[in-house]
Amino acid sequence: MTLVSLPRCPEHGRVAYVASRKVGPAVRRNRAKRLLRESFRHLTPSVRDRAFWRILIARSACALATLAEVSAEMNELLTREPT
């Protein structure tokens, strides 16, 4: 997974989930985006509610990973994000 993060509006942040055709057929791309969304929902509010625009890009391994694996990687990426 790749994270692109841009500081923007100080009131709120936005999140986009992207999976290109390189991830696989539509079923795998949709599963990858569902895993990204669910992982983001489970983050702590202090990390989730930062005022950043974030683009989470799924890679091919994301479509075959478990929710725990995706959550661990997302947590690692977002905790490295500047505050």
Secondary structure, DSSP 8 states (H G I E B T S, - for coil): -EEEEEE--SS--EEEEEE-GGG-SHHHHHHHHHHHHHHHHTS-HHHHTSSEEEEEEE-GGGGGS-HHHHHHHHHHHHHSS--
